[in-house]
Amino acid sequence: VVWTCTASNMQNTNAWEGSTMTFDLVSDESGTTMNFTHAHYKESPCYDACSDGWKHSLGTSLKSFLETGKGFPYPET
């Protein structure tokens, strides 16, 4: 699955505009692995916050949701 961001206002920047988010699902012996890439992201002051947000959303919340049925939505920032 590939998403392309066509408009952005992430922390009052256009950092995401034109970027792509790729979710690549790969079957393996233990089930399925998801590889995630956020490409063409523009340099901006919100890079660290966005990187931490993806780690939380995919690595903590989505993982927990898939394993237990309960995710952990990221608080508003």
GIGICOR-V240213 format. One record per residue. SS is DSSP state (2 for helix, 1 for strand, 0 for the rest). PSI is psi in whole degrees, -180 to 180 (NA if undefined). Layout:
ss=SS psi=PSI
ss=SS psi=PSI
This chain:
ss=0 psi=133
ss=1 psi=127
ss=1 psi=141
ss=1 psi=127
ss=0 psi=122
ss=0 psi=-17
ss=0 psi=147
ss=0 psi=146
ss=0 psi=44
ss=1 psi=112
ss=0 psi=45
ss=0 psi=32
ss=1 psi=167
ss=0 psi=31
ss=0 psi=-35
ss=0 psi=-20
ss=0 psi=125
ss=0 psi=-4
ss=0 psi=161
ss=1 psi=142
ss=1 psi=121
ss=1 psi=128
ss=1 psi=107
ss=1 psi=114
ss=1 psi=127
ss=1 psi=124
ss=1 psi=135
ss=1 psi=-178
ss=0 psi=-23
ss=0 psi=-1
ss=1 psi=-114
ss=1 psi=136
ss=1 psi=137
ss=1 psi=123
ss=1 psi=130
ss=1 psi=136
ss=1 psi=131
ss=1 psi=104
ss=1 psi=159
ss=0 psi=29
ss=0 psi=128
ss=0 psi=146
ss=0 psi=130
ss=0 psi=165
ss=0 psi=-15
ss=0 psi=10
ss=2 psi=-50
ss=2 psi=-42
ss=2 psi=-40
ss=2 psi=-42
ss=2 psi=-46
ss=2 psi=-37
ss=2 psi=-44
ss=2 psi=-42
ss=2 psi=-44
ss=2 psi=-50
ss=2 psi=-45
ss=2 psi=-44
ss=2 psi=-24
ss=2 psi=-61
ss=2 psi=-54
ss=2 psi=-43
ss=2 psi=-48
ss=2 psi=-43
ss=2 psi=-45
ss=2 psi=-33
ss=2 psi=-30
ss=2 psi=-13
ss=0 psi=1
ss=0 psi=121
ss=0 psi=179
ss=0 psi=87
ss=0 psi=142
ss=0 psi=132
ss=0 psi=152
ss=0 psi=136
ss=0 psi=NA
